[in-house]
Amino acid sequence: MNKKYLLKSTVFAATAVALASFAMPASADGIGACLITKTDSNPFFVKMKEGATAKAEELGVSLKSYAGKIDGDNESQVAAIETCIADGAKGILLTPSDTKAIVPSVQKARAAGILVIALDTPLEPITEADMTFATDNRKAGMLIGQWAAATLGDKAKDAVIGFLDINPSQPTVDVLRDQGFMQGFGIDVKDPNVIGDEDDPRIAGHDYTDGNEQGGLRAMENLLQQNPNINVIHTINEPAAAGAYQALKSVGKEGDVLIVSVDGGCPGVKNVAEGVIGATSQQYPLLMASMGIEAIKKFADTGEKPAATDGKDFFDTGVSLVTDKPAEGVESIDTKAGLEKCWG
């Protein structure tokens, strides 16, 4: 055999092994599925993987899981889709890091007859996936925005608000939560599909966290340098919120800033109970993933694709506002109930 060919084959095989973070043995009925998440470290995606794995074992589906190195790592997700196509997978569950850049790869997978379901984060446009199983992320943002405005009362009109987003590519989940918060708080969002075109003087600025604690700390420090009077912080997720709190605590401002977030993981709900986060919108990643595996199995058996929730262009897996300081007119559950439903 040609040595150059052998070397390339060896490198390809090693890459494929490195990409796959988990693989079940082939099932008797030959139904293969892939789960591709943004990272494998965020508790949200860890729980998503648990849900997919358990349901795949129950239904006899052979599951392979892949993840990007960091939130925003589109290249690793593209490589994972290519591997899933080559493996002859029947379905792919995808939480896209770059909701636009990944579309050509998704189109290639669908053209190969693979069912592609976006989890949590819609593609742009949403119709590029066969279906999206997700929290209503705009509603999740609106709930924490409404709660923050109601909690501040008359002081809301003079609020100084910072936004801790994911990354500059503005993935759909970031836009939906960000703009939903603004709508709930009473800010004119201009174009509801774009972050940053607003002109409300209460907005102090935006910074990026990569959806993790260290990024939240760094972004909060940056925003405080821009405006030390910030008293409301919207965070893309609870790890970013935890980082923001550490930055505030380091300068003695932890009691002066109202932090709100989205996720509903057990660490985040505990942070609500401890007063680190004022309120969070809880979503249900295990349900998203397990339902996704069920949909792949049904598609493989019957050719039937999943349908959207009535009146929506995705399947809504639900959301609940979690807080121990309920606000009038905003439906919520307390942290005791939140801990019974949390993950991570």
PyMOL commands that set and color helices and strands:
alter all, ss='L'
color gray80, all
select helices_A, chain A and resi 3-19+43-59+74-87+103-111+126-128+137-158+172-185+213-226+238-250+266-273+285-302+335-341
alter helices_A, ss='H'
color red, helices_A
select strands_A, chain A and resi 20-23+32-37+62-67+91-94+115-119+131-134+161-165+203-208+232-235+258-263+279-282+315-316+320-322
alter strands_A, ss='S'
color yellow, strands_A
deselect
rebuild
show_as cartoon
